[in-house]
């Protein structure tokens, strides 16, 4: 008996001292997702599944299951989180239906000793970890890129997202910050493209006749291709359109590049952020000291990486990247 | 005998579902587990009682979810920041519900249309008060909803309390009998010398009161609100009343059954979650449970007629 205890202690010591992997092999992780109705969320669930299946097969964790609510309602997701506590999960990854209305359930989870890592749509409850997206910075970087390409500046067209959604406000805020930083630019007009090609095309077609010459189009993703179509239909020269990683946008970009050497930048958030959340949770379960607030890097596609990304993105989907344990460690190290 | 049957079926369905849940997920069989299973059922039970008050007088309320959301927004903002003003606003909301009842009766409007229309008013007001999710739960409310009474978890104590109070109010008291009478046979009540418009206003006012309690309980659990927080409650509350033995033919309701119905619905979705059923199938499965219980009730009722 004594020897067994000794052995166990030694084993535990050895584990905590050295290997990071084995500590979490008995842990179970759940993904609580509120919505699965668009290509981004579908890609997110798929990436999570791939990461999770591999991690389970490798013995990194005991289980990693994804749950999606059927009606995307906060009360429903709160119940889902409480059920996960009862199912005995050690960690809950959370893409939340509301930043605040799940706080009660999240607190229940924390009090029960369950780790909560929210990502993409994060929660404000202080006991949860947050992997947030710096949308303001994303908007600013768009203008920064334009300033590198077009140092003499000019007028810009801004395509916004869905009115009243915080993401739209944040990206637009960033774009306007960028314009302040690079005053050679001026936003000549703005339309709402609702992150959809068809809506963006209609909106841009509507505003184009009233616009002077536009040198660049700043977008929020999902709207670049529609904008390009609208410019072509109006018979105007295609300006520099910053794209948002959608497959149709990249296909159009590649086509333009081959035809006339078109050059631009594409940036957005990779749905694979779910796999980043998975590895961050694994690291926390492993005993790693992790700050409560982390930031997801954007997925940037440049002229050099276009072909590679286009080839790996299915039609109708969005460019993705499956984050690895090393990526998670880099994000954690970057936030410390 | 009939009222006894009415309560028997909801009790059996809850017991069966509870047994299945305990068997599938033994962790739930504890003080902590039962509380987590049922604490979100407390606001649903209160909303179901509110809906029952309306169904009792032969109407139906399609604005319940929006109204509870509005209450939640008021509780998370005004009641938290300025308790006196918040209290007056909540009382005002209850009175406006009573006024809605009187209006529906006076102008002989279909309740289904008025309540649906009002749901947009409630929703708009909620957005006006809380344009983006936020607010905070008053400390005492949070403490109440997360309290840990001895012997039984808060959720169970609350469910028992709600059913006893509403049972006494609706099934035992004189005014409760008259209110049920309004749904059963309005003309008879009128001939007996009662003012139906006041009775309807009272029924709607009681509905407003319980809906306010539902919103408060919800905020106590979630700690904050958003304008769409309780939209599901409209259909959940109707389903809860029916599941609990109520009928769309006015006057035939059971408060205890309604509370049990709300618990059953909550448990059903947890059960489906534990089964790891694909979410696309979950709504359908919930519907199937509802239809199953109603079918069982119909079979009961038919047998009763035969014997």
Interface residues (C-beta under 8 A of the other chain):
Chain A: X36 X65 X67 X68 X69 X70 X71 X73 X74 X75 X76 X78 X79 X80 X82 X83 X85 X86 X87 X88 X98 X99 X100 X101 X102 X103 X104 X105 X107 X108 X112 X125 X166
Chain B: X25 X27 X28 X32 X33 X36 X37 X39 X40 X132 X133 X134 X135 X137 X218 X220 X221 X222 X223 X224 X225 X226 X228 X229 X230 X231 X232 X233 X266 X269 X270 X273 X274 X276 X279 X280 X282 X283
